[in-house]
Amino acid sequence: MSTTRQVKKLLKAVIPSRVIKIAKRAQVIIRLSKLDPETATSLVRQSENLTKHYPSIGSAEEIVHKYQSLPGNATKSLDLGCGANTRNPFEATEALGVDIRSDLSGGIKQADLATDSIPFSENFFDFCTAFDVLEHIPRNTWKNGTNRPAFLELMNEIHRVLKPGGLFLHSTPAFPSKQAFQDPTHVNIITEDTMPYYFCEPYVWAKTLGYGFTGRFELVEQKWVQGIWLVGIMRALK
């Protein structure tokens, strides 16, 4: 038996087959990238899709505090999907809420944000917040036998109830974080580009492409929180 065959036999005996398979796959990828420039380009693009381009912070409060309500100003804030307790990170003088549950009180109104309008009048709020909510809103639903673009309609509603210049804050587990996918109730995957390109100037693709969005926002800030949640602050333009 030749020395080369002896070495191969020895390696098979001491290295797990799973490790050998992984190494072989890596060799194939390297060879393909050398032989085919398009393969190398494709791999680079895949890596780019998994790269987070916005900086990471420890909590949403690190950026929210810069936009909090000034003392003495009478302001209103709306917390979407608030449950039993409304969150008020902008420290508005009045904090109201919307939730799907019917057993709530204290300024919290009932609505299914996937099918219903926000039950408040237009230009009513200085702030609107949505913590771990957007990922639960379907892209499309059916209401009275008609297809309804639920996510787009919710963004329309948020824009409607905000005053001119009002701020919308969302905190959403986003791609490529695994937390965006692993919860079976998550039906709406957000990326770094969803808000800036589809709902904010100068692009507003959800409007210019005829998707049904009728408002306009300005992206104020966008950051990652602990590399999981995408936190964005958007200003309503009216």
Salt bridges, closest charged atoms under 4 A:
GLU48 OE2 - HIS53 NE2 3.16
GLU61 OE2 - ARG87 NH2 3.91
GLU94 OE1 - LYS76 NZ 3.99
ASP103 OD1 - ARG101 NE 3.11
ASP116 OD1 - LYS143 NZ 3.64
ASP126 OD1 - LYS163 NZ 3.31
GLU135 OE2 - HIS136 NE2 3.75
GLU135 OE2 - HIS186 NE2 3.97
GLU157 OE1 - ARG160 NH2 2.81
ASP183 OD2 - HIS186 NE2 3.50
GLU201 OE2 - ARG216 NH1 3.06
GLU218 OE1 - ARG235 NH1 3.14
GLU221 OE2 - LYS66 NZ 2.55
GLU221 OE1 - LYS223 NZ 2.81
